């Protein structure tokens, strides 16, 4: 077949057009990979609990002591109110009759006082264990004596001494300051004695009160006393480091030839006084040596207040026994059967010049 140039041109032009209408595919870049997931955040730790406040044992003990002191103060005031109300006209008349009576001796006057209704109810129950007539006669009490009672406590001996000495003698009692700091137990003791004396001006109006500082006790009546009494006080003196100070004050207060009478819970002979004093007891030989080293001479001693049943080894020291019964009802019958403590009764004399 004969192909003309015109025909060839037409064929070439069509081929080119066909190629132009179907271009080759263009290569494209692959899509980027998806971003890596972010690492999971670690869970936040739970908030720490608030630390409990630090408890200061000393501060807690102080709070407990103050609470107990407030409770005891309230109880003391209630008891004092009740006791003051007991002094009605009939009892006041009995007190005046007791003071007006004439007795041939201090012993007779003491026996009359023991029977009087002015005594705090319950105090007479202690007479059989404390032998007040025999004890005070042993120390040489006379109706004309000037007597210093060191540490009158709740007034057990004061209510006996006051009527005996009211006419011709003189009674001086030492006391802590009733107007002292409110957080001091010594203030309670001072208030308690003041309430005791205030309830009967007829009975106690002539009693002189010397307020002393426990840490620096001064009696301040040098050379005027015939008799200085320390009834169940000496263990407290030693426990507070003031034994020698009190003994020296007793020596200064007495006239030459005057008597220093000590009644004290008696420890076992080999007891360490530093330890036994915490339990209310002191060794007798130690007491004698200490008092004589201050210038006194032991005149004599009595077993009138001895108690061989006292084993001196109780959970709460001497205060386990009656009248305190610090353990409450625990073994109460056992301690009641033992009775009050075994006590030394020592009569010291200040030598004459």
Secondary structure as a PSIPRED ss2 file (coil, helix, strand):
# PSIPRED VFORMAT (PSIPRED V4.0)

   1 X C   1.000  0.000  0.000
   2 X C   1.000  0.000  0.000
   3 X C   1.000  0.000  0.000
   4 X C   1.000  0.000  0.000
   5 X H   0.000  1.000  0.000
   6 X H   0.000  1.000  0.000
   7 X H   0.000  1.000  0.000
   8 X H   0.000  1.000  0.000
   9 X H   0.000  1.000  0.000
  10 X H   0.000  1.000  0.000
  11 X H   0.000  1.000  0.000
  12 X H   0.000  1.000  0.000
  13 X H   0.000  1.000  0.000
  14 X H   0.000  1.000  0.000
  15 X H   0.000  1.000  0.000
  16 X H   0.000  1.000  0.000
  17 X H   0.000  1.000  0.000
  18 X H   0.000  1.000  0.000
  19 X H   0.000  1.000  0.000
  20 X H   0.000  1.000  0.000
  21 X H   0.000  1.000  0.000
  22 X C   1.000  0.000  0.000
  23 X C   1.000  0.000  0.000
  24 X C   1.000  0.000  0.000
  25 X C   1.000  0.000  0.000
  26 X C   1.000  0.000  0.000
  27 X C   1.000  0.000  0.000
  28 X C   1.000  0.000  0.000
  29 X C   1.000  0.000  0.000
  30 X C   1.000  0.000  0.000
  31 X C   1.000  0.000  0.000
  32 X C   1.000  0.000  0.000
  33 X C   1.000  0.000  0.000
  34 X C   1.000  0.000  0.000
  35 X C   1.000  0.000  0.000
  36 X C   1.000  0.000  0.000
  37 X C   1.000  0.000  0.000
  38 X C   1.000  0.000  0.000
  39 X C   1.000  0.000  0.000
  40 X C   1.000  0.000  0.000
  41 X C   1.000  0.000  0.000
  42 X C   1.000  0.000  0.000
  43 X C   1.000  0.000  0.000
  44 X C   1.000  0.000  0.000
  45 X C   1.000  0.000  0.000
  46 X C   1.000  0.000  0.000
  47 X C   1.000  0.000  0.000
  48 X C   1.000  0.000  0.000
  49 X C   1.000  0.000  0.000
  50 X C   1.000  0.000  0.000
  51 X C   1.000  0.000  0.000
  52 X C   1.000  0.000  0.000
  53 X C   1.000  0.000  0.000
  54 X C   1.000  0.000  0.000
  55 X C   1.000  0.000  0.000
  56 X C   1.000  0.000  0.000
  57 X H   0.000  1.000  0.000
  58 X H   0.000  1.000  0.000
  59 X H   0.000  1.000  0.000
  60 X H   0.000  1.000  0.000
  61 X H   0.000  1.000  0.000
  62 X H   0.000  1.000  0.000
  63 X H   0.000  1.000  0.000
  64 X H   0.000  1.000  0.000
  65 X H   0.000  1.000  0.000
  66 X H   0.000  1.000  0.000
  67 X H   0.000  1.000  0.000
  68 X H   0.000  1.000  0.000
  69 X H   0.000  1.000  0.000
  70 X H   0.000  1.000  0.000
  71 X H   0.000  1.000  0.000
  72 X H   0.000  1.000  0.000
  73 X H   0.000  1.000  0.000
  74 X H   0.000  1.000  0.000
  75 X H   0.000  1.000  0.000
  76 X H   0.000  1.000  0.000
  77 X H   0.000  1.000  0.000
  78 X H   0.000  1.000  0.000
  79 X H   0.000  1.000  0.000
  80 X H   0.000  1.000  0.000
  81 X H   0.000  1.000  0.000
  82 X H   0.000  1.000  0.000
  83 X H   0.000  1.000  0.000
  84 X H   0.000  1.000  0.000
  85 X H   0.000  1.000  0.000
  86 X H   0.000  1.000  0.000
  87 X C   1.000  0.000  0.000
  88 X C   1.000  0.000  0.000
  89 X H   0.000  1.000  0.000
  90 X H   0.000  1.000  0.000
  91 X H   0.000  1.000  0.000
  92 X H   0.000  1.000  0.000
  93 X H   0.000  1.000  0.000
  94 X H   0.000  1.000  0.000
  95 X H   0.000  1.000  0.000
  96 X H   0.000  1.000  0.000
  97 X H   0.000  1.000  0.000
  98 X H   0.000  1.000  0.000
  99 X H   0.000  1.000  0.000
 100 X H   0.000  1.000  0.000
 101 X C   1.000  0.000  0.000
 102 X C   1.000  0.000  0.000
 103 X C   1.000  0.000  0.000
 104 X C   1.000  0.000  0.000
 105 X C   1.000  0.000  0.000
 106 X H   0.000  1.000  0.000
 107 X H   0.000  1.000  0.000
 108 X H   0.000  1.000  0.000
 109 X H   0.000  1.000  0.000
 110 X H   0.000  1.000  0.000
 111 X H   0.000  1.000  0.000
 112 X H   0.000  1.000  0.000
 113 X H   0.000  1.000  0.000
 114 X H   0.000  1.000  0.000
 115 X H   0.000  1.000  0.000
 116 X C   1.000  0.000  0.000
 117 X C   1.000  0.000  0.000
 118 X C   1.000  0.000  0.000
 119 X C   1.000  0.000  0.000
 120 X C   1.000  0.000  0.000
 121 X C   1.000  0.000  0.000
 122 X C   1.000  0.000  0.000
 123 X H   0.000  1.000  0.000
 124 X H   0.000  1.000  0.000
 125 X H   0.000  1.000  0.000
 126 X H   0.000  1.000  0.000
 127 X H   0.000  1.000  0.000
 128 X H   0.000  1.000  0.000
 129 X H   0.000  1.000  0.000
 130 X H   0.000  1.000  0.000
 131 X C   1.000  0.000  0.000
 132 X H   0.000  1.000  0.000
 133 X H   0.000  1.000  0.000
 134 X H   0.000  1.000  0.000
 135 X H   0.000  1.000  0.000
 136 X H   0.000  1.000  0.000
 137 X H   0.000  1.000  0.000
 138 X H   0.000  1.000  0.000
 139 X C   1.000  0.000  0.000
 140 X C   1.000  0.000  0.000
 141 X C   1.000  0.000  0.000
 142 X C   1.000  0.000  0.000
 143 X C   1.000  0.000  0.000
 144 X C   1.000  0.000  0.000
 145 X C   1.000  0.000  0.000
 146 X E   0.000  0.000  1.000
 147 X E   0.000  0.000  1.000
 148 X E   0.000  0.000  1.000
 149 X E   0.000  0.000  1.000
 150 X C   1.000  0.000  0.000
 151 X C   1.000  0.000  0.000
 152 X C   1.000  0.000  0.000
 153 X C   1.000  0.000  0.000
 154 X C   1.000  0.000  0.000
 155 X C   1.000  0.000  0.000
 156 X C   1.000  0.000  0.000
 157 X C   1.000  0.000  0.000
 158 X H   0.000  1.000  0.000
 159 X H   0.000  1.000  0.000
 160 X H   0.000  1.000  0.000
 161 X H   0.000  1.000  0.000
 162 X H   0.000  1.000  0.000
 163 X H   0.000  1.000  0.000
 164 X H   0.000  1.000  0.000
 165 X H   0.000  1.000  0.000
 166 X C   1.000  0.000  0.000
 167 X C   1.000  0.000  0.000
 168 X C   1.000  0.000  0.000
 169 X C   1.000  0.000  0.000
 170 X E   0.000  0.000  1.000
 171 X E   0.000  0.000  1.000
 172 X E   0.000  0.000  1.000
 173 X E   0.000  0.000  1.000
 174 X E   0.000  0.000  1.000
 175 X E   0.000  0.000  1.000
 176 X C   1.000  0.000  0.000
 177 X C   1.000  0.000  0.000
 178 X C   1.000  0.000  0.000
 179 X C   1.000  0.000  0.000
 180 X C   1.000  0.000  0.000
 181 X C   1.000  0.000  0.000
 182 X C   1.000  0.000  0.000
 183 X C   1.000  0.000  0.000
 184 X C   1.000  0.000  0.000
 185 X H   0.000  1.000  0.000
 186 X H   0.000  1.000  0.000
 187 X H   0.000  1.000  0.000
 188 X H   0.000  1.000  0.000
 189 X H   0.000  1.000  0.000
 190 X H   0.000  1.000  0.000
 191 X H   0.000  1.000  0.000
 192 X H   0.000  1.000  0.000
 193 X H   0.000  1.000  0.000
 194 X H   0.000  1.000  0.000
 195 X H   0.000  1.000  0.000
 196 X H   0.000  1.000  0.000
 197 X H   0.000  1.000  0.000
 198 X H   0.000  1.000  0.000
 199 X C   1.000  0.000  0.000
 200 X C   1.000  0.000  0.000
 201 X H   0.000  1.000  0.000
 202 X H   0.000  1.000  0.000
 203 X H   0.000  1.000  0.000
 204 X H   0.000  1.000  0.000
 205 X C   1.000  0.000  0.000
 206 X C   1.000  0.000  0.000
 207 X C   1.000  0.000  0.000
 208 X E   0.000  0.000  1.000
 209 X E   0.000  0.000  1.000
 210 X E   0.000  0.000  1.000
 211 X E   0.000  0.000  1.000
 212 X C   1.000  0.000  0.000
 213 X E   0.000  0.000  1.000
 214 X C   1.000  0.000  0.000
 215 X C   1.000  0.000  0.000
 216 X E   0.000  0.000  1.000
 217 X C   1.000  0.000  0.000
 218 X C   1.000  0.000  0.000
 219 X C   1.000  0.000  0.000
 220 X C   1.000  0.000  0.000
 221 X C   1.000  0.000  0.000
 222 X C   1.000  0.000  0.000
 223 X C   1.000  0.000  0.000
 224 X C   1.000  0.000  0.000
 225 X E   0.000  0.000  1.000
 226 X E   0.000  0.000  1.000
 227 X E   0.000  0.000  1.000
 228 X E   0.000  0.000  1.000
 229 X E   0.000  0.000  1.000
 230 X E   0.000  0.000  1.000
 231 X E   0.000  0.000  1.000
 232 X C   1.000  0.000  0.000
 233 X C   1.000  0.000  0.000
 234 X H   0.000  1.000  0.000
 235 X H   0.000  1.000  0.000
 236 X H   0.000  1.000  0.000
 237 X H   0.000  1.000  0.000
 238 X H   0.000  1.000  0.000
 239 X H   0.000  1.000  0.000
 240 X C   1.000  0.000  0.000
 241 X C   1.000  0.000  0.000
 242 X C   1.000  0.000  0.000
 243 X H   0.000  1.000  0.000
 244 X H   0.000  1.000  0.000
 245 X H   0.000  1.000  0.000
 246 X H   0.000  1.000  0.000
 247 X H   0.000  1.000  0.000
 248 X H   0.000  1.000  0.000
 249 X H   0.000  1.000  0.000
 250 X H   0.000  1.000  0.000
 251 X H   0.000  1.000  0.000
 252 X H   0.000  1.000  0.000
 253 X H   0.000  1.000  0.000
 254 X E   0.000  0.000  1.000
 255 X E   0.000  0.000  1.000
 256 X E   0.000  0.000  1.000
 257 X E   0.000  0.000  1.000
 258 X E   0.000  0.000  1.000
 259 X E   0.000  0.000  1.000
 260 X E   0.000  0.000  1.000
 261 X E   0.000  0.000  1.000
 262 X E   0.000  0.000  1.000
 263 X E   0.000  0.000  1.000
 264 X E   0.000  0.000  1.000
 265 X E   0.000  0.000  1.000
 266 X E   0.000  0.000  1.000
 267 X C   1.000  0.000  0.000
 268 X C   1.000  0.000  0.000
 269 X C   1.000  0.000  0.000
 270 X C   1.000  0.000  0.000
 271 X C   1.000  0.000  0.000
 272 X C   1.000  0.000  0.000
 273 X H   0.000  1.000  0.000
 274 X H   0.000  1.000  0.000
 275 X H   0.000  1.000  0.000
 276 X H   0.000  1.000  0.000
 277 X H   0.000  1.000  0.000
 278 X H   0.000  1.000  0.000
 279 X H   0.000  1.000  0.000
 280 X C   1.000  0.000  0.000
 281 X C   1.000  0.000  0.000
 282 X E   0.000  0.000  1.000
 283 X C   1.000  0.000  0.000
 284 X H   0.000  1.000  0.000
 285 X H   0.000  1.000  0.000
 286 X H   0.000  1.000  0.000
 287 X H   0.000  1.000  0.000
 288 X H   0.000  1.000  0.000
 289 X H   0.000  1.000  0.000
 290 X H   0.000  1.000  0.000
 291 X H   0.000  1.000  0.000
 292 X H   0.000  1.000  0.000
 293 X C   1.000  0.000  0.000
 294 X C   1.000  0.000  0.000
 295 X C   1.000  0.000  0.000
 296 X E   0.000  0.000  1.000
 297 X E   0.000  0.000  1.000
 298 X E   0.000  0.000  1.000
 299 X E   0.000  0.000  1.000
 300 X E   0.000  0.000  1.000
 301 X E   0.000  0.000  1.000
 302 X E   0.000  0.000  1.000
 303 X C   1.000  0.000  0.000
 304 X C   1.000  0.000  0.000
 305 X C   1.000  0.000  0.000
 306 X C   1.000  0.000  0.000
 307 X C   1.000  0.000  0.000
 308 X C   1.000  0.000  0.000
 309 X C   1.000  0.000  0.000
 310 X C   1.000  0.000  0.000
 311 X C   1.000  0.000  0.000
 312 X C   1.000  0.000  0.000
 313 X C   1.000  0.000  0.000
 314 X C   1.000  0.000  0.000
 315 X C   1.000  0.000  0.000
 316 X C   1.000  0.000  0.000
 317 X H   0.000  1.000  0.000
 318 X H   0.000  1.000  0.000
 319 X H   0.000  1.000  0.000
 320 X H   0.000  1.000  0.000
 321 X C   1.000  0.000  0.000
 322 X C   1.000  0.000  0.000
 323 X C   1.000  0.000  0.000
 324 X C   1.000  0.000  0.000
 325 X C   1.000  0.000  0.000
 326 X C   1.000  0.000  0.000
 327 X C   1.000  0.000  0.000
 328 X C   1.000  0.000  0.000
 329 X C   1.000  0.000  0.000
 330 X C   1.000  0.000  0.000
 331 X C   1.000  0.000  0.000
 332 X H   0.000  1.000  0.000
 333 X H   0.000  1.000  0.000
 334 X H   0.000  1.000  0.000
 335 X H   0.000  1.000  0.000
 336 X H   0.000  1.000  0.000
 337 X H   0.000  1.000  0.000
 338 X H   0.000  1.000  0.000
 339 X C   1.000  0.000  0.000
 340 X C   1.000  0.000  0.000
 341 X C   1.000  0.000  0.000
 342 X C   1.000  0.000  0.000
 343 X E   0.000  0.000  1.000
 344 X E   0.000  0.000  1.000
 345 X E   0.000  0.000  1.000
 346 X E   0.000  0.000  1.000
 347 X E   0.000  0.000  1.000
 348 X E   0.000  0.000  1.000
 349 X E   0.000  0.000  1.000
 350 X E   0.000  0.000  1.000
 351 X C   1.000  0.000  0.000
 352 X C   1.000  0.000  0.000
 353 X C   1.000  0.000  0.000
